[in-house]
Amino acid sequence: MKTIPLGQSGIDVPEFCLGTMTFGTQTSETESHKQIEMSIEAGVNFIDAAEMYPVNPITPETQGRTEEIIGNWIEKTGRRDEIIVATKHSGAGLKHIRDGAPITGDRVAEVVEGNLRRLKTDVIDLYQLHWPNRGSYMFRQNWTYDPSSQNKAETLANMAEVLEALQAQVAKGNIRAFGLSNESAWGTAQWLRVADEVGGPRVASIQNEYSLLCRMFDTDLAELCVNEDVTLMAFSPLATGLLTGKYQDGAEPDGSRKAINGNLGGRVTPRVFDAVDAYLAIAEKYGVDPVHMAMAFTVQRPFGCSSIFGATTVAQLEHILAGRDVRLDDEMLADINEAHRAHPMPY
């Protein structure tokens, strides 16, 4: 499938990326390994993980299991050179990971060592900070976001020390590229500026939520990323399954994410199902599968984007991969924008 540059890293990645946050909970190791191989066969050789995964639920007992499952596949098959591996360093507040400690320069080497050990590899292609220490407006926190308690000097000093530690990992050959996640436009701009000052690795990507239902990225972050060559890695392009239509009219399929997390992390609101109906109607009008429409929308935006999808089952994966070459025409995109104006930010 089509590939795009991952920022200025020199790494080219496919427009789709296999998300793995259910590997080890909802998705068994056998099924997970099958998903990796099916994705590679379809040209999706980009795999995204995190030290805190799996989720649904997040527990101390399962933390790190996703990376271990990917590592077991690498060890078993010897096919490490066929995949681009991304993973993440957890931010402050997750009690069972380093007792909720923030990201600091003196922790980086320890965390990277753990990632490498679980992944059974000697290099991580893209190393991401999962969320900023100062907090984030992502995950529905935008409605009450208040940055007034932030300490700018402390934030910038922390960025400098973390970048210096990351550069040491680059020099050792442990990581190839550096990315952010759940960041803001100001935060991303500062990481870029401080990297220039201290000689740290340049931000190659930012992994933020982005879908037909969540388009906060479209303004300041889009402008920044276009001008600074930072690639969006869009997570939840199917809005945790809402855009498939499977939850319409009160439906709650057994084993689905909604069956485990009833409000889908705050995404179930009085307005969301009307918004989904509007997009389902557009898909029907143009004879395009709604899953394929939602995925294609994210990779046709006027900024570089690799869209991260998750599939609990092999059947879901087959469905998503079948639409990897779908493109939406201008008339359909115009209808999508009209629906967006009628149903802005439904959660």
C-alpha positions in Angstrom: 0.0 0.0 0.0 1.0 3.7 -0.2 3.8 4.8 2.1 4.6 8.2 3.5 7.6 9.7 5.3 7.7 9.5 9.1 8.6 13.1 9.6 12.2 13.7 8.8 13.4 10.4 10.2 14.2 8.8 6.9 11.7 6.0 7.7 8.8 5.4 5.3 5.7 3.9 6.8 2.4 2.6 5.3 -0.7 4.8 5.6 -2.2 2.1 7.9 -0.7 1.0 11.1 -1.6 -2.1 13.1 -2.6 -1.2 16.7 -2.0 -3.8 19.3 -3.6 -2.6 22.5 -5.9 -5.7 22.8 -3.0 -8.2 22.3 -3.0 -10.1 25.6 -6.6 -9.4 26.7 -9.3 -9.5 24.1 -6.9 -10.9 21.5 -5.0 -14.1 22.3 -1.3 -14.6 21.4 -2.1 -17.0 18.6 -4.6 -14.6 17.1 -2.2 -11.7 17.6 0.5 -13.4 15.7 -1.9 -14.2 12.9 -2.9 -10.5 12.8 0.8 -9.5 12.4 1.3 -11.8 9.5 -2.0 -10.9 7.8 -1.1 -7.2 8.1 2.4 -7.7 6.6 0.9 -9.6 3.7 -1.4 -6.7 3.0 1.5 -4.2 3.1 0.8 -3.0 6.6 4.2 -3.7 8.2 3.9 -0.8 10.8 3.0 -2.0 14.4 2.3 0.2 17.3 2.5 -0.9 20.9 3.1 0.6 24.4 4.7 -0.5 27.7 1.3 -0.1 29.4 -0.6 -2.3 27.0 -2.9 -4.3 26.8 -6.0 -2.4 27.7 -9.7 -3.4 28.3 -8.8 -3.7 31.1 -5.5 -2.1 32.1 -4.0 -4.1 35.1 -0.7 -4.5 36.8 -0.8 -8.2 35.9 -1.0 -7.7 32.2 1.1 -4.6 31.8 3.8 -5.2 29.2 2.1 -8.3 27.8 1.5 -6.8 24.4 5.2 -6.1 23.8 5.9 -9.6 25.0 3.5 -11.1 22.4 5.1 -9.1 19.6 8.5 -10.1 20.9 7.6 -13.8 20.9 6.5 -13.4 17.3 9.8 -11.8 16.4 11.8 -14.5 18.2 9.7 -17.4 16.7 9.7 -16.2 13.1 13.0 -14.3 12.8 11.2 -11.7 10.7 12.2 -8.6 12.6 13.5 -6.9 9.5 10.0 -7.1 7.9 8.3 -4.8 10.4 8.5 -1.2 11.7 8.0 -1.3 15.4 6.7 1.6 17.5 6.2 1.6 21.2 5.7 4.1 24.0 7.0 5.3 27.4 4.2 5.9 29.9 3.7 9.3 31.4 3.0 10.4 34.9 0.1 9.0 36.9 -0.2 5.3 36.1 0.2 3.9 39.6 1.4 0.4 38.6 4.1 1.6 36.2 7.0 3.0 38.2 4.6 4.0 40.9 3.2 6.7 38.7 6.5 8.5 38.2 6.8 11.2 35.5 9.0 10.9 32.4 12.5 12.0 33.3 15.9 11.9 31.7 17.3 9.5 34.3 14.4 7.0 33.6 14.7 6.8 29.9 17.5 4.2 29.7 15.7 1.9 32.2 12.4 2.1 30.3 14.0 1.6 26.9 15.8 -1.5 28.2 12.5 -2.9 29.4 10.8 -2.2 26.0 13.7 -3.9 24.1 13.7 -6.9 26.4 10.0 -7.5 26.1 10.0 -6.9 22.3 13.1 -9.2 21.9 14.7 -6.8 19.6 17.8 -4.6 19.6 16.2 -1.5 18.2 12.9 0.3 18.4 12.0 2.1 15.2 9.8 4.8 16.7 10.0 5.6 20.4 7.1 7.7 21.7 6.2 9.5 24.9 2.7 8.3 25.7 1.4 11.6 27.3 3.1 14.7 28.7 3.9 15.0 32.4 2.0 18.3 32.5 -1.2 16.7 31.4 -3.2 16.7 28.2 -6.5 17.9 26.8 -7.0 14.6 25.0 -9.5 12.0 26.2 -12.4 14.4 26.6 -10.4 16.6 29.0 -10.7 19.5 26.4 -14.0 20.5 27.8 -12.5 21.7 31.1 -8.8 22.0 30.1 -6.9 24.5 32.3 -3.1 25.0 31.7 -2.8 27.8 34.2 -1.0 25.7 36.8 1.8 24.6 34.4 5.3 25.7 35.2 6.9 26.7 31.9 10.5 26.6 33.1 10.1 23.2 34.6 8.5 21.9 31.5 11.3 23.1 29.2 14.0 21.9 31.6 12.4 18.4 31.6 12.2 18.4 27.8 15.9 19.2 27.6 16.9 16.4 29.9 14.6 13.8 28.3 15.9 14.7 24.8 19.5 14.4 25.9 18.7 11.0 27.3 16.9 10.0 24.2 19.8 11.1 22.0 22.0 8.8 24.1 19.7 5.9 23.1 19.9 7.0 19.5 23.7 7.0 19.7 23.6 3.5 21.2 21.4 2.3 18.3 18.5 1.5 20.6 16.0 3.8 18.9 15.8 5.2 15.4 13.2 8.0 15.7 11.3 9.9 18.4 7.6 10.7 18.6 5.0 12.3 20.9 1.5 11.2 21.8 -1.5 13.1 23.2 0.4 16.4 22.8 -0.7 19.9 22.1 0.5 22.4 19.4 2.5 24.4 22.0 4.0 21.2 23.5 5.0 19.9 20.1 6.5 23.2 19.1 8.6 23.3 22.2 9.9 19.7 21.8 11.0 20.8 18.3 12.7 23.9 19.5 14.4 22.4 22.5 15.7 19.5 20.3 17.4 22.1 18.1 18.9 23.7 21.2 20.3 20.5 22.9 20.9 18.4 19.8 18.2 15.8 20.8 16.3 13.7 18.3 13.8 15.7 16.3 10.0 15.0 16.7 9.1 12.7 13.8 5.4 12.0 14.7 2.6 12.8 17.0 0.0 10.1 17.9 -3.3 11.8 18.8 -6.9 10.8 18.4 -8.4 11.7 15.0 -11.5 10.5 13.2 -14.7 11.7 11.6 -16.0 12.3 15.1 -12.9 13.9 16.6 -11.2 16.5 14.5 -9.4 18.7 17.0 -6.2 18.1 15.0 -7.5 20.0 12.0 -6.4 23.5 13.0 -3.3 24.5 15.0 -1.8 21.0 15.1 -2.3 20.5 11.4 -0.6 23.8 10.6 2.3 23.0 12.8 2.8 19.5 11.5 2.6 20.5 7.9 5.2 23.3 8.4 7.5 21.2 10.7 7.3 17.8 8.9 5.7 16.0 11.7 3.5 13.0 10.8 0.2 12.3 12.5 -0.4 8.8 13.7 -4.2 8.9 14.1 -5.5 6.7 16.9 -9.2 5.6 17.1 -9.9 6.4 13.4 -13.1 4.3 13.9 -14.0 6.1 17.1 -13.7 2.9 19.2 -16.1 1.2 16.8 -18.8 3.8 16.8 -18.2 4.6 13.1 -18.8 1.0 12.1 -22.5 1.4 13.1 -22.4 -1.6 15.3 -23.6 0.3 18.4 -26.6 2.1 16.7 -30.1 1.7 18.2 -28.8 0.6 21.5 -26.9 -2.5 20.2 -24.0 -3.8 22.3 -22.4 -6.9 20.7 -21.0 -9.5 23.1 -17.2 -9.1 23.5 -17.2 -5.6 22.0 -15.4 -2.7 23.6 -18.7 -1.1 24.6 -19.6 -4.3 26.5 -16.4 -3.9 28.5 -16.3 -0.1 28.7 -19.9 1.1 28.5 -19.4 4.8 27.7 -16.3 4.1 25.5 -14.1 6.4 27.5 -16.7 9.3 27.4 -17.5 8.9 23.7 -21.1 7.8 24.3 -23.1 11.0 24.5 -26.6 12.1 23.5 -25.3 13.6 20.2 -22.9 10.9 19.1 -25.4 8.4 17.5 -27.0 11.1 15.4 -23.5 12.0 14.1 -22.8 8.4 13.3 -26.1 8.2 11.5 -25.1 11.1 9.3 -21.8 9.4 8.3 -23.5 6.1 7.8 -25.9 7.8 5.4 -23.0 9.3 3.4 -21.4 5.9 3.1 -24.6 4.3 1.9 -25.2 7.2 -0.6 -21.8 6.6 -2.3 -21.8 2.8 -1.9 -18.7 2.8 0.3 -18.3 0.6 3.4 -18.5 2.9 6.5 -15.3 1.3 7.9 -13.4 1.9 4.7 -14.8 5.5 4.5 -13.7 6.3 8.0 -10.2 5.0 7.5 -9.8 6.6 4.0 -10.9 10.0 5.4 -8.0 10.0 7.9 -5.3 9.3 5.3 -6.6 11.8 2.7 -6.3 14.9 5.0 -3.9 17.7 3.9 -1.2 16.5 6.3 0.8 13.3 6.5 -1.1 10.6 8.4 -0.7 7.0 9.2 -3.9 5.7 10.7 -3.7 3.2 13.6 -6.5 0.6 13.6 -7.2 -2.1 16.1 -9.0 -5.4 15.4 -10.1 -7.7 18.2 -10.7 -10.5 15.7 -9.2 -11.8 12.5 -12.5 -11.2 10.8 -12.4 -7.5 11.8 -8.8 -7.2 10.5 -9.8 -8.7 7.1 -12.6 -6.2 6.8 -10.4 -3.2 7.6 -7.5 -4.4 5.3 -9.9 -4.9 2.4 -10.4 -1.1 2.3 -6.7 -0.2 2.4 -6.8 1.3 -1.2 -10.2 3.0 -1.0 -10.1 6.7 -1.9 -13.0 9.2 -1.4 -13.9 11.7 -4.2 -14.3 15.4 -3.8 -18.1 15.2 -3.7 -18.1 12.7 -0.9 -15.6 14.7 1.1 -17.8 17.8 0.7 -20.7 15.8 2.2 -18.5 14.7 5.0 -17.5 18.3 5.8 -21.2 19.3 5.8 -21.9 16.5 8.3 -19.0 17.7 10.4 -20.4 21.2 10.5 -23.9 19.8 11.5 -22.4 17.5 14.2 -19.2 19.0 15.5 -17.3 17.3 18.3 -20.1 15.1 19.5 -18.1 14.0 22.5 
